[in-house]
Amino acid sequence: MEQKYLFVAVDAALRAGEKILSIYNDPKSDFEIERKADNSPLTIADRKAHETIAMILNETPFPVLSEEGKHLDYEVRKGWNTLWIVDPLDGTKEFIKRNGEFTVNIALVYEGIPVLGVIYLPVKQELYFAEESLGAYKLSGITALDDSASLDKLIASSVRLPGKDSRKDHFVIVASRSHLTPETETYINEMKRKHADVELISSGSSIKICLVAEGKADGTLLPGMPLHGLLVWKFIRPAKSGRYNIIRRIC
C-alpha cells in the first residue's frame, strides 16, 4: 500500500516545486510576505505549494496535516491512525533570501511512525524519497513526472542511499544556516573533543538531513524540530557505527 502512495507523494512534491519556482523565478514577485503567530515568515509560495499538495493528497483516504493548512481540534486529530504530514515550503527564510536552500517535505505517518517520505529541492531539481520496505533514494535532474512514469522507473534512475563514504576519520557536521542555536554549538564542541578532524558546513531547511543521508555529512542537530520534520528519519541509513546518532536521537 505504502509504495502506491509514495508515487502520489512524489507527484505532489514535484508539482508543488513547480508552483514555488514560478514565484521564485519571477523578478516582479514580492513574495507577499506575512508573519505567522510565531513571527516566522509566510509567503504566497508557501500558500500555493500547500494548495497544490493538499489537492493531490486529499484524493487519498488519509487526512492532511500541513504547516500552512487549517488544523482541526486535537479531539478530532487524535483519532487519526494514518495521516499525511506536510511542510509545503521548508526554509521560507532561505526562499526569501533567494539562496535556493528550501525544500518540499511530505510524509505518510502510521501510528506515529513515518512509513514513507519525500523531500524535493526545486532549485537543484533533486528528489529524495524513501519507503520502509524499499529503502532510500536520490534522483537528480527531475522536475515533473511524464505520462509513462512509475515508481519502478524512478528507482531504476536513482542512486540508492547512503552513498559511498570515503572520508574515514573526517567528521562533517551540517548546521542550520539561519538557526545556529546554543544546543548546536554544544554538539559541535562535543564532536570536536571526540574527533581530531571536524568540519562544519551550513545549509538551510531539510537539506541538512539529505546531506547526512547521502553520507556527505555525519551529523546534525535539530533542536525543537517541528512535527513536520519527522519524515526525514527514513532517509537515514547509518554506514558506520556511532554516526548519525543525533538523527536517531530526535526520531
Residue pairs with C-beta under 8 A, 6 or more apart in sequence:
2 108
2 115
2 116
2 131
2 132
2 133
3 116
3 131
3 133
3 134
3 151
4 151
5 60
5 62
5 108
5 116
6 108
6 116
6 118
6 129
6 131
6 134
6 151
7 150
7 151
7 154
8 56
8 57
8 59
8 60
9 57
9 84
9 106
9 107
9 108
9 116
9 117
9 118
9 129
10 118
10 120
10 127
10 129
10 145
10 151
10 154
11 56
11 145
12 52
12 53
12 56
12 57
12 106
12 118
13 53
13 104
13 105
13 106
13 118
13 119
13 120
13 127
14 120
14 127
14 142
14 143
14 144
14 145
15 52
15 53
15 56
15 144
16 49
16 52
16 53
16 88
16 89
16 104
16 120
17 49
17 104
17 120
17 121
17 122
17 143
18 122
18 143
18 144
19 45
19 48
19 49
19 52
20 45
20 48
20 49
20 89
20 95
20 102
20 104
20 122
21 122
21 123
23 29
23 31
23 43
23 44
23 45
23 48
24 45
24 95
24 98
24 122
24 123
29 44
31 43
31 44
31 45
31 95
31 96
32 43
32 44
33 41
33 42
33 43
33 96
34 41
34 42
34 43
35 41
35 42
36 42
40 92
40 93
41 92
41 93
41 96
42 68
42 92
43 89
43 92
43 95
43 96
45 89
45 92
45 95
46 68
46 88
46 89
46 92
47 68
49 68
49 88
49 89
49 104
50 66
50 67
50 68
50 69
50 86
50 88
52 88
53 64
53 66
53 86
53 88
53 104
53 106
54 64
54 66
54 69
54 86
57 64
57 84
57 86
57 106
58 64
60 84
61 82
62 80
62 82
62 83
62 84
62 108
63 77
63 80
63 83
63 84
64 83
64 84
64 86
65 71
65 77
65 80
65 83
65 84
65 85
65 86
65 227
66 84
66 85
66 86
66 87
66 88
66 228
67 86
67 87
67 88
67 226
67 228
68 88
68 89
69 86
71 77
77 83
81 110
81 111
82 108
82 109
82 110
82 111
83 108
83 109
84 106
84 107
84 108
84 109
85 106
85 107
85 108
85 109
85 114
85 227
85 228
85 230
85 231
86 105
86 106
86 107
86 228
87 103
87 104
87 105
87 206
87 226
87 228
87 229
88 104
89 95
89 102
89 103
89 104
90 102
90 103
90 104
90 105
90 205
90 206
90 228
90 229
91 101
91 102
91 103
91 204
91 205
91 206
91 207
92 102
93 178
93 204
94 100
94 101
94 102
94 177
94 178
94 204
94 205
95 102
99 177
99 204
100 121
100 123
100 124
101 177
101 203
101 204
101 205
101 207
102 121
102 122
102 123
102 204
102 205
103 119
103 120
103 121
103 122
103 205
103 206
103 207
103 210
104 118
104 119
104 120
104 122
105 117
105 118
105 119
105 206
105 228
105 229
105 231
105 232
106 117
106 118
106 231
107 114
107 116
107 117
107 118
107 230
107 231
107 234
108 114
108 115
108 116
108 117
109 115
109 230
109 231
114 230
114 231
114 233
114 234
115 131
115 132
115 234
116 129
116 130
116 131
116 132
116 234
117 129
117 130
117 231
117 232
117 234
117 235
118 127
118 128
118 129
118 130
118 231
119 127
119 128
119 129
119 206
119 209
119 210
119 231
119 232
119 235
120 126
120 127
120 128
121 127
121 207
121 210
124 140
125 140
125 141
125 142
125 143
126 138
126 139
126 140
126 142
126 210
127 138
127 139
127 140
127 142
127 158
128 136
128 137
128 138
128 161
128 210
128 213
128 235
129 136
129 137
129 139
129 154
129 158
130 136
130 137
130 161
130 234
130 235
131 234
132 234
134 155
135 160
135 161
135 237
136 160
136 161
136 162
136 213
136 234
136 235
136 236
136 237
137 154
137 155
137 158
137 159
137 160
137 161
138 158
138 159
138 161
138 210
138 213
138 214
139 154
139 157
139 158
139 159
161 213
161 214
161 215
161 235
161 237
162 213
162 214
162 215
162 237
162 239
163 214
163 215
163 216
164 215
165 215
165 239
165 240
169 195
169 196
169 197
170 197
170 199
171 191
171 194
171 195
171 197
171 198
171 199
171 218
171 219
172 198
172 199
172 200
172 201
172 216
172 217
172 218
172 219
173 187
173 188
173 191
173 198
173 199
173 200
173 201
173 217
173 218
173 219
173 220
174 200
174 201
174 202
174 203
174 208
174 211
174 212
174 217
174 219
174 220
175 184
175 188
175 200
175 201
175 202
175 203
175 208
175 220
175 221
176 184
176 202
176 203
176 204
176 208
176 222
177 202
177 203
177 204
178 204
180 202
181 221
181 223
183 221
183 223
184 221
184 223
187 219
187 221
187 246
188 198
188 200
191 198
191 219
192 198
201 211
201 217
203 211
206 229
206 232
208 217
208 220
208 222
209 220
209 222
209 232
209 235
209 236
209 247
210 232
210 235
211 217
211 220
212 218
212 219
212 220
212 235
212 236
212 244
212 247
213 232
213 235
213 236
213 237
215 239
218 243
218 244
219 243
219 244
219 245
219 246
219 247
220 246
220 247
221 246
222 229
222 246
222 250
225 250
230 251
232 247
233 247
233 248
233 250
233 251
236 244
236 247
236 248
236 251
238 244
238 248
